Amino acid sequence: METIVFLDHGTIPAHISLPRPAFCHQWHQYDATTASQVVERLQHATIAITNKVVLNSQVLAQLPLLKFIAIAATGTNNVDLDYCHSHNIKVANIQGYATRSVPEHVIAMIFALKRNLAGYQQDIANGEWQRQQQFCFFTHPITDVAGSTLGIIGNGGLGQAVATLAHAIGIEVLFAEHAGATQCRDGYHPFEQVLREADIISLHCPLTATTKNMIAAPQLALMKSSAIIINTSRGGLINEQALVDALLSHQIAGAGIDVFTTEPALPSNPLVAHSQLPNLILTPHVAWGSDSAIQTLVNQLIDNINSFHQGTHKNQL
């Protein structure tokens, strides 16, 4: 009988129906698991489910019974895949589940930032309308979304889905080649050219040693002063302090951030510390989280576990 342990079940909303595997098993779940609790909770597990709990080589070396890790997300940076491959621990992740939710979040941020919705809401709350003594007032620029140029960094399923929605509302799309690449693949444009030409930058690439801080002060300096940047991918892709500096100096016009270098973000995080900025929209890593997307995720999660038990290894990494 398999023993299955879900380390951070609290990442799944209570109203989402989580199926159970089709085979005989013991099921244990915890809303959250700290680093010091992982080994104890997985000591007898043959199958571990994790969304954001880190399973590194030091932890995995203490879990001789573990045969399979089901990642309840697409990102794999919290699991030591090299260790798993060399010790015959199978790993599967979730794929293609949020191709509606994430793009819609990106488009929502584009409209909110281009039309300065947060800034105007703040102004009304602060009494600016009464001070202006007019039927309307214009304290922030309002720019059209249609006719804009969107630079997308990352051409996977999510990047493509964002491009499809963008085209539908009249946005031109440029896919950026890898930073530092000497040649461009068909359909791609040089990385720095995209930064210079785009009115909007949207990130949809994994966090790796190569992509960490891929958007920092030098890259932000290349962008138009009227441009906005959106990150719904991974927090470490953007240097957070450099982004705040660019907003404060009006080097760029706005930013929409759904992901942070540390989650939950601390009050000292530069973005959180400047959350009152009218041109900065922060959301708590929820771009993926429409009800339909999460239901698709949990269904696929259990399907991956059933597949492992059957020996077919669906979505295996």
N, C-alpha and C positions, 0 to 999 in steps of 0.2 A: 504493500500500500504506500502510495506517495504521501509525503507530508509537505503541504504547501503553506508558505508563510508570506503574507502581504505586509511589507514593512511600513508603508505609508498610505494606508487605505483612505486616510483623511483627505488625500488629494482628489478623491472622487466625490462629487456632491451627493448628499444623502438621498436626493430624489431620483438619482440615476439607478436603474436596475442592473445589478452586477450578477450575471449568470454564474453558475458553478460548473467546474469541469465535469465531463460526462463519465469519467471513470471513478472507481473507488478511491477515496482519498480522505486525509485529515486536513481540515482548513483552519488556519489561525490568521487573524488579522489585527493590526495595530494602527491606530490613527496616525501616529508618528513614531519614529525610532531615531534616537540619538546615536552618534558614532560609538559611544561606549556600550550601547545595548545590542548592536548588530550581531556580534558573535554569539551571545547568549540566546538570542531569539532565533537564530538560524542553526543552532548547534545540531538539531535533529532534522533539519529541513532537507528534502531532496529537490524541491523546487522553491525558488525565491522569486517574489514579485517586488520590484522596486520602481518607483517613479524617479525620485531625486535622492534617495539614500545611497551614499557612496559605497561601492563594493570594490575596494582596491586589492592589490595582491596580498597585503598584510592581513586583511580580513579574510580573503578567500583561502589563504593557506591554513586557516584554522577551521575550515569547514569541509572535512573529508567526505561527508555524505552528499554534498551538493552536486546535482547533476545538470540542473537547468536554471537559467535566470531569464525570467520574463520581464522585460523592461516595459513599463506602462507609459511609454512615451516614444518619440522618434529619436531624440538625442541619446548618444551612447557614451558621452564623456564621463558619466558617473560609474562606469563599469570598466575594469581593466580587461579589455578584450584579449590582449596578448597573453595574459596569464590564463584566461579561460581557454584559449585555443591550445595552449601547451599542456593543459591539465584536463583536457577532454570535458570541459564544462560547456554545454551548449548555451547559446544566447540568442534570443529573438527580440526584435523591437516592433513598434507599431508604425505602420507605413500608410501614407495617403489618407489619413482620417480627417484632417482639418483643412482640406482644400477649398471649403466654403468659408469656414469660420475665420481663419487667419486673413485671407484676402479681404473679406468684408470689414474686418477690424482695421486693416491698412487703409482701405478706401474711406472709412469713417474718419480716421485720423487726418487723412488728406483734406477732406472737406472741412473738418473742424479747424485745422491750422490755416488753410488758405483763406478761410472766411473769418478767422479770428473769433470763433464762437466763445472760447473760454475768456478771452479778453473782454468781450462785450458783456458777458454775464457778470464778470468781476466788477466792471464799471457800473452796471445797474445796481448791484448790491452795495456799492460804495457811494451811491447817490449822484453819480455823474450826470444822469439824464435830467434830474431836477436843476442841477447847476447850469446845464447847457441851455435850458429854456427854449428848446426847439422840439418839433415832433420826432426828430431823429438826431443822431450825432455820430461823428466819425472820428473816433480816437485811435483806431487801428486800421491799417490798410486791408481792403477786401479784394482778393484777386480771384480770377476765374480758374476753375479746375480744367475745364475743356480748353484745349490748346496748349496745355503744359507738356513738358517733357519729363518723363519718369525714368530714372536710371535704376535698374534692378541689379543687385549684386547677388548672384545665385540663381541658377537656371534649372532648378529641380521642379518638383511638382508644385510647390507653393509659389515659387517665382513665376512659373508659367501661368498659374491660376490668377495671380495678381495682374499679370500682363493682360489676360483675357478681360478681366473686369475694367482695367484701365482703358483698353481700346474701346470698350463699349460706351465709355463716357467722354470720348474724344481726347484721350491722352496719348501722346506719342511715347513709345517705349524703346529704350536702349538697354541692351544687356551688356554688362561690363565683363571684360576679360579679367583673368586673374591679375592681381597687382604684381607688377614687375615682369610680366610675360613679354617676351621679345616679339612674338607673333600673335595675331588674333585669329581665332577659329571663325569659321563662317557663322554669321549671325551675331557676332560679338563686336564690341568696340573697346578701344584701349581704356584701361581703368581710369587714368587721370583725365582723359578726354570726357568720359561720362561725368566725372565729378565737376568738371568745368561747365558742361553744357546743360546738365539736368536742373530742372526746377524743383524736383523731388528726388530724393534717394531713398530706396527701400532695401533693407538687408534681408537676405534669405539664404544664408550659407551657414555651414557648421562652424563651431568654435574649435580651432586646432591651434597648434603652436604657430602655424603660419598666419592664421587669420586673427589671432589675438591682437587687439588694438590696431586693427587694420584701418580704422578711422580715428585719427588722432589730430593734433594741431596742424601738421603739414597738409593733411588731406582736407580738413575743414577750411583751411586757408584758400584752397583751390575753388571752393564752391561759390556760387553767386551769393551776394548779400540778401537776395530775395528768396533763396532756396530753403527748403525744409528737408529734414532727414527723419526717417522712421525706422525703428528697430523692433521687430517682433520675433527675432531669431534667437540670439544669445547675447547676454549682457556684455561679455568680454570683447565683443567685436568693436565696441566704441570705447575710447578713453573717456570716462564720465566727467572728469574734471576739465578736460579739454573742451568737451561739448558745452558745459556750463559757461566756460570762459568765452566761447564763441557766441553763445546766446547773450551774455551780458554785454559784450562789446559790439553786438549787432553785426557780427561777421556773417552769421546766417540768420534767417528770419524765424525759424521755429523748429521744434523737434517733438516727435511722438515716440515715447519709449515704453515698451511693455515688458522688457527684460533687463535684469540688473546683474552686476558682477557677483553680488552676494544676495541670496534670496532666503527669507525676507530681507529687504534692504534696511539697513540701519538708519536711524535719524541723521547720522553723520555723513551718509552717502551724499555726494555733491548734488545729485539730482533731487533727492528727497529734501535736502536742505534748501533747495531753490524751487520747490514745487509751487510756490506762489507766483512764479513768472507767468505772465499771461500767454506767452508763446511756447509754453512747455506743457505737454499733456503726458501724464504718467498713469499707467494702468498696471495692476499687480500680476503680470504674467498670465493674462486671461484671454489673449487673442485666440488661442486654440479652443476656448471653452464654451462654445455654444452647446446646448443640450444635445443636439443631434450629433455633433462631433464627439462629445464625450461618450454617448451611447455606442457610437461606432467604435471608439477606442476600446471600451471594455469588452464588447463583443469580439473584437479582434484579439484582445489580450487572452481571453479564455480559449479562443480558436487556436492561438499559438500554443497554449499549454496542451490542449487536446492533441494537436498535431505532433508535438514532441512525444507524448505518450504513445502515439501510434507509430512513431518512427519516421514521419514524413518531414518534420522540421520546417514548417512554414515560417517565412520571414527570418530564417536563421542568418546570423551575421558571420 
